[in-house]
Amino acid sequence: MRQIEDKLGYTFCDETLLETAFTHSSYANEKHTFSNERLEFLGDSILGMVTATHLFSRFPNQPEGFLTKTRAELVCEHSLWAIADKLDFGHHLLLGHGEDNTGGRQRHSILADCVEAVIAAMYLDGGLMPAQSFIEKHVLSKLDSTIDDLSSDYKTDLQEYIQQKPGRVLHYNLIGEEGPDHNKVFFCAALLDGKETGRGEGRTKKEAEQNAAKNALEVLKEKKSGRI
C-alpha cells in the first residue's frame, strides 16, 4: 500500500479503502471479501462532476455538445487505462487466479475501473480535495491535447476534400489486428473508388480509420501538388 500511496502522492488514514480499490471482483469472490465495484460506481460520478465543473468554468462560451464530447474523451476507458498504466496499477491489483492467468493485469477495462475506484477511495478518506487534485493532475492535464485531437477529424476533412470531384466513393476496411484482447492494435485502409489510398493503425478501430484518412489526405494532396 505504501508504494501505491507514493505514486498517488497521498497517504490514507484508512488503508482498507485503498486496498478495496485494488480488489477485483474475481479476487473478492475467491476470498469472500469486498470488491472495488461500489467504489468504481462512486468514483465515476466524482470524476464526471469534477471534469464537467472544470470544463464549464474554462469554456463559458462553448455549447453543451462541445462540453459533453470533451468530457467523454477525457474520462473514456482508454484515457483512464493510460493513467493506470503510467502509475503501474496493474502490478498492485488483487485478482483471482483465473483473471490473473488470462492477462487481467493489463486489461483496459479492469485498470480503468481501478482508477475510478481509487478516486472514490481518496474522496471517502480525505474529502473532495485529494480526489480533485488527482483528477487535475492525471486527467485534466490532458485537456489541451484532447481538444487538439478532437479538432483533428481527418475523416471529415478527407470526405470534404474528395467531394470537390462529385461521384467519388470513399470507404474504410479493417485489414488486420494484432495483440491480445486487452491490448489490440487495429489496421485500417482508406479506399477511394475501390483503390487503397491510405493506411493507418490505432488502439481502436476509430483511431485506425482516422489515421488512415490522415494518410490518404496527405497522399492525395501530394499527388495534386505533383510531388508524387
Secondary structure in CASP SS format (residue, H / E / C, confidence):
PFRMAT SS
TARGET T0000
AUTHOR 0000-0000-0000
METHOD secondary structure of the structure
MODEL  1
M C 1.00
R H 1.00
Q H 1.00
I H 1.00
E H 1.00
D H 1.00
K H 1.00
L H 1.00
G C 1.00
Y C 1.00
T C 1.00
F C 1.00
C C 1.00
D C 1.00
E H 1.00
T H 1.00
L H 1.00
L H 1.00
E H 1.00
T H 1.00
A H 1.00
F C 1.00
T E 1.00
H C 1.00
S H 1.00
S H 1.00
Y H 1.00
A H 1.00
N H 1.00
E H 1.00
K H 1.00
H C 1.00
T C 1.00
F C 1.00
S C 1.00
N C 1.00
E H 1.00
R H 1.00
L H 1.00
E H 1.00
F H 1.00
L H 1.00
G H 1.00
D H 1.00
S H 1.00
I H 1.00
L H 1.00
G H 1.00
M H 1.00
V H 1.00
T H 1.00
A H 1.00
T H 1.00
H H 1.00
L H 1.00
F H 1.00
S H 1.00
R H 1.00
F C 1.00
P C 1.00
N C 1.00
Q C 1.00
P C 1.00
E H 1.00
G H 1.00
F H 1.00
L H 1.00
T H 1.00
K H 1.00
T H 1.00
R H 1.00
A H 1.00
E H 1.00
L H 1.00
V C 1.00
C C 1.00
E H 1.00
H H 1.00
S H 1.00
L H 1.00
W H 1.00
A H 1.00
I H 1.00
A H 1.00
D H 1.00
K H 1.00
L C 1.00
D C 1.00
F H 1.00
G H 1.00
H H 1.00
H H 1.00
L C 1.00
L E 1.00
L C 1.00
G C 1.00
H H 1.00
G H 1.00
E H 1.00
D H 1.00
N H 1.00
T C 1.00
G C 1.00
G H 1.00
R H 1.00
Q H 1.00
R C 1.00
H H 1.00
S H 1.00
I H 1.00
L H 1.00
A H 1.00
D H 1.00
C H 1.00
V H 1.00
E H 1.00
A H 1.00
V H 1.00
I H 1.00
A H 1.00
A H 1.00
M H 1.00
Y H 1.00
L H 1.00
D H 1.00
G H 1.00
G C 1.00
L H 1.00
M H 1.00
P H 1.00
A H 1.00
Q H 1.00
S H 1.00
F H 1.00
I H 1.00
E H 1.00
K H 1.00
H H 1.00
V C 1.00
L H 1.00
S H 1.00
K H 1.00
L H 1.00
D H 1.00
S H 1.00
T H 1.00
I H 1.00
D H 1.00
D H 1.00
L H 1.00
S H 1.00
S C 1.00
D C 1.00
Y H 1.00
K H 1.00
T H 1.00
D H 1.00
L H 1.00
Q H 1.00
E H 1.00
Y H 1.00
I H 1.00
Q C 1.00
Q C 1.00
K C 1.00
P C 1.00
G C 1.00
R C 1.00
V C 1.00
L E 1.00
H E 1.00
Y E 1.00
N E 1.00
L E 1.00
I E 1.00
G E 1.00
E E 1.00
E E 1.00
G C 1.00
P C 1.00
D H 1.00
H H 1.00
N H 1.00
K C 1.00
V E 1.00
F E 1.00
F E 1.00
C E 1.00
A E 1.00
A E 1.00
L E 1.00
L E 1.00
D C 1.00
G C 1.00
K E 1.00
E E 1.00
T E 1.00
G E 1.00
R E 1.00
G E 1.00
E E 1.00
G E 1.00
R C 1.00
T C 1.00
K H 1.00
K H 1.00
E H 1.00
A H 1.00
E H 1.00
Q H 1.00
N H 1.00
A H 1.00
A H 1.00
K H 1.00
N H 1.00
A H 1.00
L H 1.00
E H 1.00
V H 1.00
L H 1.00
K H 1.00
E H 1.00
K H 1.00
K H 1.00
S H 1.00
G C 1.00
R C 1.00
I C 1.00
END
